[in-house]
Amino acid sequence: MRPGRSNVLLPKPGFAQYALLLNSLGAEVRYYELQEEKNWEVDLDHLEGLIDDDTKAILLVSQARQRKLNDLH
């Protein structure tokens, strides 16, 4: 990661621990939307708009895992 230049895309909602770790490494965290009304599908248009030359990774989460996460809230 290049501090101040690298970014990583995380799902929203998601786990805060990922953002904390990435921030400690100097990465910019960007969040893409998961659509609850569509069974937690990724909003692909929103995701695509977040990607640029400095995007190093996109974290994907399985639907089953996401449902468990949201049951906790």
VOBA-1610 file (N, C-alpha, C; in pm, whole numbers, padded with zeros to 5 digits, always signed):
BEGIN
Met+00084-00118+00000Met+00000+00000+00000Met+00088+00124+00000Arg+00047+00220-00074Arg+00116+00349-00072Arg+00032+00444+00012Pro+00078+00474+00134Pro-00001+00563+00222Pro-00042+00691+00151Gly-00170+00722+00167Gly-00224+00844+00108Gly-00260+00831-00039Arg-00224+00719-00102Arg-00254+00703-00244Arg-00337+00578-00272Ser-00327+00477-00188Ser-00399+00351-00211Ser-00537+00357-00149Asn-00633+00294-00217Asn-00765+00282-00158Asn-00815+00138-00173Val-00903+00100-00080Val-00963-00031-00078Val-01112-00013-00062Leu-01190-00091-00137Leu-01336-00081-00132Leu-01392-00188-00039Leu-01476-00143+00053Leu-01540-00231+00151Leu-01692-00221+00137Pro-01763-00329+00171Pro-01909-00324+00166Pro-01967-00244+00283Lys-02079-00179+00255Lys-02152-00108+00359Lys-02295-00157+00357Pro-02345-00222+00463Pro-02281-00240+00592Pro-02171-00345+00586Gly-02083-00340+00686Gly-01973-00435+00692Gly-01908-00433+00829Phe-01794-00495+00839Phe-01724-00505+00966Phe-01627-00388+00985Ala-01636-00321+01096Ala-01553-00204+01125Ala-01404-00240+01135Gln-01374-00364+01172Gln-01235-00404+01189Gln-01155-00391+01060Tyr-01218-00416+00947Tyr-01147-00403+00820Tyr-01102-00259+00798Ala-01190-00165+00822Ala-01156-00024+00803Ala-01047+00019+00900Leu-01054-00026+01024Leu-00951+00010+01122Leu-00814-00039+01078Leu-00807-00163+01032Leu-00680-00218+00987Leu-00628-00141+00866Leu-00713-00117+00768Leu-00670-00046+00647Leu-00626+00096+00677Asn-00699+00163+00765Asn-00660+00299+00804Asn-00523+00300+00871Ser-00496+00197+00953Ser-00366+00191+01021Ser-00251+00169+00921Leu-00283+00115+00805Leu-00184+00094+00700Leu-00172+00213+00605Gly-00254+00315+00631Gly-00249+00436+00549Gly-00335+00432+00426Ala-00421+00334+00413Ala-00509+00323+00297Ala-00635+00406+00317Glu-00686+00459+00209Glu-00817+00525+00210Glu-00922+00416+00195Val-01024+00419+00281Val-01132+00322+00274Val-01249+00388+00202Arg-01301+00319+00103Arg-01420+00363+00032Arg-01526+00255+00047Tyr-01649+00297+00067Tyr-01757+00202+00091Tyr-01850+00193-00030Tyr-01879+00070-00071Tyr-01981+00049-00174Tyr-02107-00006-00107Glu-02220+00024-00167Glu-02349-00008-00108Glu-02393-00152-00138Leu-02450-00215-00036Leu-02521-00341-00052Leu-02670-00309-00039Gln-02748-00364-00129Gln-02890-00329-00135Gln-02975-00432-00062Glu-03020-00395+00057Glu-03099-00486+00140Glu-03225-00532+00068Glu-03290-00441-00003Glu-03416-00474-00072Glu-03395-00571-00188Lys-03271-00591-00228Lys-03238-00685-00335Lys-03153-00800-00282Asn-03184-00844-00160Asn-03114-00957-00097Asn-02964-00933-00086Trp-02927-00808-00053Trp-02789-00768-00028Trp-02699-00776-00152Glu-02758-00751-00269Glu-02678-00743-00391Glu-02590-00619-00387Val-02478-00628-00454Val-02388-00512-00468Val-02449-00416-00568Asp-02447-00288-00535Asp-02488-00185-00630Asp-02369-00164-00724Leu-02372-00233-00838Leu-02257-00234-00928Leu-02225-00097-00986Asp-02326-00015-01013Asp-02301+00119-01065Asp-02225+00202-00962His-02267+00193-00836His-02200+00266-00729His-02057+00215-00712Leu-02040+00083-00712Leu-01907+00022-00699Leu-01815+00069-00811Glu-01862+00063-00933Glu-01779+00104-01047Glu-01734+00249-01035Gly-01821+00335-00983Gly-01787+00476-00967Gly-01679+00502-00863Leu-01654+00407-00775Leu-01553+00423-00670Leu-01414+00378-00713Ile-01407+00298-00818Ile-01280+00239-00861Ile-01199+00340-00942Asp-01070+00352-00906Asp-00978+00436-00985Asp-00842+00368-00991Asp-00744+00436-01046Asp-00611+00377-01063Asp-00542+00342-00931Asp-00586+00402-00820Asp-00525+00375-00690Asp-00598+00268-00610Thr-00703+00208-00667Thr-00776+00102-00598Thr-00692-00025-00600Lys-00662-00076-00482Lys-00575-00194-00469Lys-00654-00321-00443Ala-00775-00309-00386Ala-00852-00430-00354Ala-00998-00395-00335Ile-01082-00495-00358Ile-01226-00485-00332Ile-01261-00607-00246Leu-01309-00581-00125Leu-01349-00690-00037Leu-01493-00729-00069Leu-01514-00857-00097Leu-01648-00910-00123Leu-01688-00998-00006Val-01816-00993+00029Val-01869-01070+00141Val-01983-01156+00090Ser-01989-01280+00133Ser-02097-01368+00088Ser-02230-01321+00146Gln-02337-01351+00076Gln-02470-01311+00122Gln-02504-01372+00256Ala-02470-01498+00277Ala-02500-01563+00405Ala-02431-01491+00519Arg-02307-01455+00499Arg-02231-01383+00602Arg-02293-01246+00627Gln-02335-01178+00521Gln-02393-01046+00534Gln-02525-01052+00612Arg-02607-01153+00586Arg-02734-01164+00659Arg-02708-01183+00808Lys-02607-01263+00843Lys-02574-01281+00984Lys-02529-01151+01046Leu-02451-01074+00974Leu-02405-00943+01023Leu-02523-00852+01051Asn-02617-00847+00961Asn-02729-00758+00977Asn-02826-00806+01085Asp-02829-00936+01112Asp-02912-00987+01222Asp-02860-00940+01357Leu-02732-00905+01364Leu-02672-00858+01489Leu-02714-00715+01523His-02756-00638+01424His-02790-00496+01447His-02930-00479+01495
//
